[in-house]
């Protein structure tokens, strides 16, 4: 056979190289197995997941805490007060969220060391609410509960008619006064639903006159420039059995400059002070004998550029019926005004001639704006204070007009 002979040494070398490659591959394979084996060594564990390295199994025990929500899920016609409560047994409440269908939250607080939660206020009527509550047991495991319910739709309702109006600027004597369309037999619940905030801050307290009127004021006249915000959250308040409020309103008003005018019934003069300084002294006339003007602090509650005054409207029969009375400003519900007088002759500054009102010289219909009454009207606003002294009558009743300033602070807050 022709060709080059095969050397025995070449065959042996090739075989040796093949064994070397095989050994190298086996070595790499063993290394890979060792690297993927985990802990390795004699303490690698028994393979049941509970070796010395710790457990790989999660704690799946259920929480022992039990959350209870009243009313139950799906309840309808729920009362707006007293029905909502969340409790926890064998654990403590850590989170309670209550909101209506519009996302408005209901404030409340967890009490009794985490055992219960109650709302801070009443609920609105005819409204759907969602409650989500979470509690933890002694081992920190959580339990949650949820409930959706709808409050009752009332058949009988009430609202509050208030003064001053939203956005108004008023004098330093102006209270916030609410007259309710139904007599209130649960006054604490109604008063709690009315919040007043001021800037600068001042303590403002409410006082009930009868069962249908609630006035709010500070101890002293308002400070000029005070911003007042009133929140009427009456929707859902049970004002009397079966009668619920249906009003939610925010009212804002501002206190203007300070103007306090003092009438002296004996000297027949009125001194007008603006921010503590005398602005003007005006000759006046007050009630004659038998028709004396009330003493006390009175607040301007209504302003009429021109009006008609008829004695029949205040119990004086046909004693007078005067047309075109100018620049009239109401001081009491019973008919006391401070107003322009074009028929008084020389009474102003000299003697008392009225049927109980305070008169200032004026022109019929108020066309002449240079008269004392016109000047006073043009420099006054709702909420300004008029104080009458030295009259022969008694002090005006606090509820006769917006005249609660005639009560001491201790009586007001009693």
C-alpha positions in Angstrom: 0.0 0.0 0.0 1.4 3.3 -1.0 1.4 6.2 1.4 3.0 7.4 4.5 3.0 4.9 7.4 1.1 5.7 10.6 3.3 6.3 13.6 2.3 4.6 16.9 3.4 7.6 18.8 0.9 9.9 16.9 -2.0 7.6 17.8 -1.1 7.6 21.5 -0.9 11.3 21.6 -4.3 11.7 20.1 -5.8 9.3 22.6 -4.2 11.1 25.4 -5.6 14.5 24.2 -9.0 13.0 24.0 -8.9 11.7 27.6 -7.8 15.2 28.7 -10.7 16.9 27.0 -13.1 14.4 28.6 -11.6 15.0 32.0 -11.9 18.7 31.6 -15.6 18.4 30.5 -16.4 16.2 33.5 -14.7 18.7 35.8 -16.8 21.6 34.5 -19.9 19.5 34.9 -19.1 18.7 38.5 -18.4 22.4 39.2 -21.8 23.3 37.8 -23.6 20.7 39.9 -21.8 21.9 43.0 -22.7 25.6 42.3 -26.4 24.9 41.8 -26.6 22.7 44.9 -27.3 25.5 47.5 -25.8 25.4 51.0 -23.5 22.4 50.5 -21.6 20.8 53.4 -22.8 18.4 56.1 -25.2 21.0 57.5 -27.2 21.6 54.3 -30.4 20.4 55.9 -32.7 17.4 55.5 -34.5 18.8 52.5 -37.8 19.5 54.3 -37.4 23.3 54.3 -36.7 23.4 58.1 -33.0 23.3 58.3 -30.8 25.5 60.5 -31.0 28.2 57.8 -34.7 28.9 58.8 -38.2 28.2 57.4 -39.2 28.9 53.9 -42.9 28.5 54.7 -45.1 31.7 55.2 -47.3 32.1 58.3 -50.8 31.4 57.0 -52.8 31.5 60.2 -55.9 33.7 60.1 -56.1 36.8 62.3 -58.0 36.4 65.5 -59.3 40.0 65.4 -63.0 40.3 64.6 -64.3 43.5 63.1 -68.0 44.3 63.4 -69.7 47.2 61.5 -73.2 48.5 62.3 -75.3 49.0 60.2 -74.9 45.8 58.2 -73.9 45.7 54.6 -76.8 46.6 52.3 -78.9 48.3 55.1 -81.4 51.0 54.0 -83.3 53.7 55.8 -80.5 54.0 58.4 -80.8 56.7 61.1 -78.5 59.7 60.6 -77.3 59.7 64.2 -76.5 56.8 66.6 -76.6 54.0 64.1 -73.0 53.9 62.7 -70.5 52.2 64.9 -67.4 50.0 64.3 -66.0 47.6 67.0 -63.2 45.1 67.3 -63.0 42.0 69.4 -59.8 40.0 70.0 -57.8 42.8 68.5 -57.6 46.6 68.1 -58.9 48.8 65.3 -56.1 50.4 63.3 -57.9 52.0 60.5 -61.5 53.1 59.8 -62.6 55.0 56.7 -66.1 56.2 56.1 -67.1 58.2 53.0 -70.2 59.0 51.0 -70.8 58.3 47.3 -69.0 61.6 46.3 -65.9 60.7 48.3 -66.5 63.1 51.2 -65.0 61.6 54.3 -66.8 61.3 57.7 -64.6 62.2 60.6 -64.5 60.0 63.7 -62.1 58.6 66.2 -61.0 55.3 67.6 -61.7 55.0 71.3 -61.6 52.5 74.2 -58.0 51.5 73.4 -58.9 50.4 69.8 -62.1 48.6 70.7 -64.5 51.0 69.0 -64.9 53.9 66.5 -67.7 56.4 66.3 -68.3 59.3 63.9 -67.7 62.9 65.1 -70.9 64.2 63.6 -74.2 63.1 62.2 -74.7 61.7 58.7 -76.5 63.3 55.8 -79.9 62.0 54.9 -80.7 60.0 51.8 -77.0 59.3 51.3 -75.1 56.1 50.5 -72.0 55.5 52.7 -69.1 53.0 52.5 -67.2 51.8 55.6 -63.9 50.1 55.5 -62.3 49.0 58.8 -59.1 47.1 59.7 -58.0 45.6 63.0 -54.9 43.7 64.2 -54.7 40.8 66.7 -52.0 40.3 69.3 -49.6 38.8 66.7 -50.1 41.7 64.3 -52.2 39.8 61.8 -54.9 42.0 60.1 -58.5 41.4 59.6 -60.7 43.7 57.5 -64.5 44.3 57.0 -66.6 46.5 54.8 -70.2 47.7 54.8 -72.3 49.8 52.4 -75.5 51.3 53.6 -78.0 54.2 52.8 -79.5 56.7 55.3 -83.1 57.5 55.6 -85.1 59.9 53.4 -87.0 62.2 55.8 -90.7 63.1 55.3 -90.5 66.2 57.4 -87.7 68.8 57.2 -86.6 72.2 58.5 -84.1 74.9 57.4 -82.5 77.9 59.0 -83.2 81.4 57.7 -80.1 83.4 58.6 -78.6 86.9 58.7 -76.3 88.5 57.6 -76.2 87.4 54.0 -73.2 85.6 52.4 -70.6 88.0 51.2 -71.9 91.0 53.1 -69.9 93.6 55.1 -71.5 94.5 58.4 -71.0 96.6 61.6 -69.3 95.4 64.7 -72.6 94.7 66.5 -73.9 92.1 64.0 -74.6 88.7 65.4 -75.1 85.6 63.2 -78.7 84.9 63.7 -80.6 81.8 62.6 -84.4 81.4 62.6 -85.6 77.8 62.1 -88.7 77.0 60.2 -89.7 74.4 62.8 -89.4 74.5 66.6 -86.3 72.7 67.8 -86.5 70.2 70.7 -82.9 68.8 70.2 -81.1 72.1 70.5 -77.7 70.6 71.3 -77.6 68.5 68.1 -78.6 71.5 66.0 -76.1 73.9 67.6 -73.3 71.3 67.2 -74.0 71.3 63.5 -73.2 75.0 63.1 -69.5 75.8 63.1 -68.1 79.4 63.2 -64.5 80.3 62.5 -63.0 83.7 62.6 -59.8 85.5 61.5 -58.4 86.7 63.8 -59.6 84.0 66.1 -62.2 84.9 68.8 -64.5 82.8 71.0 -68.0 82.9 69.6 -70.9 81.3 71.5 -74.5 80.6 70.7 -77.6 81.5 72.6 -81.2 80.2 72.1 -84.2 82.5 72.1 -87.1 80.2 72.5 -87.0 77.0 70.4 -86.7 78.5 66.9 -84.0 81.1 67.1 -80.2 80.8 67.7 -77.8 83.8 67.7 -74.0 83.7 67.8 -71.7 86.5 69.0 -68.4 87.1 70.8 -68.2 88.5 74.3 -67.4 92.0 73.0 -68.3 93.8 69.8 -66.4 92.3 66.8 -63.0 93.7 66.0 -63.1 95.7 62.8 -61.8 93.7 59.8 -62.7 90.3 61.3 -63.4 87.6 58.7 -66.2 85.2 59.7 -67.0 81.8 58.2 -70.1 79.9 59.2 -70.8 76.3 58.2 -74.4 75.2 58.4 -74.2 71.4 58.4 -77.9 70.8 59.1 -78.6 68.1 56.5 -79.6 65.0 58.5 -79.8 66.6 61.9 -82.9 65.5 63.8 -84.1 68.8 65.2 -87.2 67.3 66.7 -88.6 63.7 66.5 -89.0 62.8 62.9 -88.0 66.3 61.6 -84.6 66.6 59.9 -82.6 69.4 58.6 -82.0 69.6 54.8 -79.5 72.4 54.6 -75.8 72.5 53.9 -74.4 76.0 53.5 -71.2 78.0 54.0 -71.7 81.7 54.8 -68.9 84.2 54.9 -69.1 87.9 56.0 -66.7 90.6 57.0 -66.8 93.1 59.9 -66.3 96.6 58.6 -65.2 99.7 60.4 -66.4 100.2 64.0 -69.3 102.6 64.4 -71.1 103.1 67.7 -73.6 105.9 68.1 -74.8 107.0 71.6 -78.2 108.7 72.0 -78.8 110.7 75.2 -82.6 111.1 75.6 -82.2 113.9 78.1 -79.8 116.1 76.2 -81.4 115.2 72.8 -78.0 114.7 71.2 -76.4 111.7 69.4 -72.7 111.2 69.3 -71.4 109.2 66.4 -68.0 107.5 66.9 -66.0 105.8 64.2 -63.1 103.6 65.3 -63.3 105.2 68.7 -63.1 108.8 67.5 -66.0 111.2 67.5 -67.2 111.7 63.9 -70.3 113.9 64.4 -72.8 115.1 67.0 -76.4 115.3 65.8 -79.5 116.9 67.4 -82.2 114.3 67.8 -85.7 113.7 69.3 -86.8 110.5 71.1 -90.0 109.1 72.5 -92.3 111.5 74.4 -93.8 110.6 77.7 -95.8 107.4 77.5 -94.0 106.5 74.3 -90.5 106.5 75.6 -87.7 105.0 73.6 -86.1 101.8 74.8 -82.8 102.1 76.7 -79.9 99.8 75.7 -77.7 98.6 72.9 -79.5 98.2 69.6 -78.2 97.0 66.3 -79.3 98.2 62.9 -81.0 95.3 61.2 -82.8 96.8 58.2 -82.3 99.9 56.1 -85.1 101.6 54.1 -84.3 104.6 51.9 -88.0 105.7 52.0 -90.9 104.0 53.8 -94.4 104.6 55.2 -95.0 104.5 58.9 -98.4 103.5 60.2 -99.3 103.3 63.9 -101.6 100.3 63.3 -98.5 98.1 62.5 -97.1 98.6 66.0 -100.2 98.6 68.1 -100.9 102.4 68.1 -104.1 102.3 66.1 -104.7 105.2 63.9 -102.5 107.6 65.9 -100.3 108.3 62.9 -99.9 107.4 59.2 -96.9 109.1 57.7 -95.9 108.7 54.0 -92.4 109.3 52.5 -90.5 108.7 55.7 -86.8 109.0 54.6 -83.6 107.3 55.7 -85.2 104.7 58.1 -83.0 102.1 59.9 -84.7 99.5 62.1 -83.5 98.9 65.6 -86.1 96.5 67.1 -88.7 94.0 65.8 -91.3 95.9 67.7 -91.0 99.0 65.4 -88.2 101.2 66.8 -86.4 103.0 64.0 -83.8 105.7 63.8 -85.1 107.7 60.9 -85.4 111.0 59.1 -88.2 113.3 60.3 -89.6 116.2 58.1 -92.5 117.1 60.4 -90.8 117.5 63.8 -90.4 121.3 63.7 -88.1 122.5 66.4 -88.1 119.3 68.5 -84.6 118.2 67.4 -82.1 119.0 70.1 -84.9 120.5 72.3 -87.5 117.9 73.4 -88.8 114.4 72.8 -91.8 114.2 70.5 -91.9 110.8 68.8 -93.8 107.6 69.5 -90.6 105.8 70.5 -88.4 106.2 67.5 -85.2 108.3 67.3 -85.8 111.2 64.8 -83.3 113.3 62.9 -84.1 116.3 60.8 -84.7 115.4 57.1 -86.5 116.4 54.0 -89.6 114.5 52.8 -88.6 111.5 50.8 -84.9 112.2 51.6 -84.1 114.1 48.5 -81.8 116.5 50.3 -78.6 114.5 51.2 -77.2 117.4 53.2 -79.6 116.9 56.2 -78.5 115.2 59.4 -80.6 112.1 58.8 -79.3 111.7 55.3 -75.7 112.0 56.5 -76.3 109.4 59.2 -78.0 107.0 56.8 -75.2 107.4 54.2 -72.6 106.7 56.9 -74.2 103.7 58.4 -74.5 99.9 57.6 -76.3 96.8 58.8 -74.8 95.8 62.1 -73.8 99.3 63.4 -74.7 99.9 67.1 -77.0 102.6 68.5 -77.0 102.9 72.3 -79.8 104.8 74.0 -79.2 106.2 77.5 -81.3 108.2 80.0 -84.7 107.3 78.6 -87.6 106.7 81.0 -88.2 103.3 79.5 -86.6 100.0 80.5 -83.8 98.2 78.6 -84.8 96.6 75.3 -85.2 92.8 75.4 -82.3 90.9 73.9 -84.5 89.1 71.4 -86.3 92.3 70.3 -84.2 92.7 67.2 -80.6 91.7 67.1 -80.0 93.0 70.5 -78.3 90.2 72.5 -75.6 92.6 73.6 -78.0 93.6 76.4 -77.2 90.2 78.1 -74.1 89.6 80.2 -71.6 87.1 78.8 -72.4 84.8 81.7 -76.1 84.8 80.9 -75.4 84.5 77.2 -73.3 81.3 77.7 -75.4 79.8 80.5 
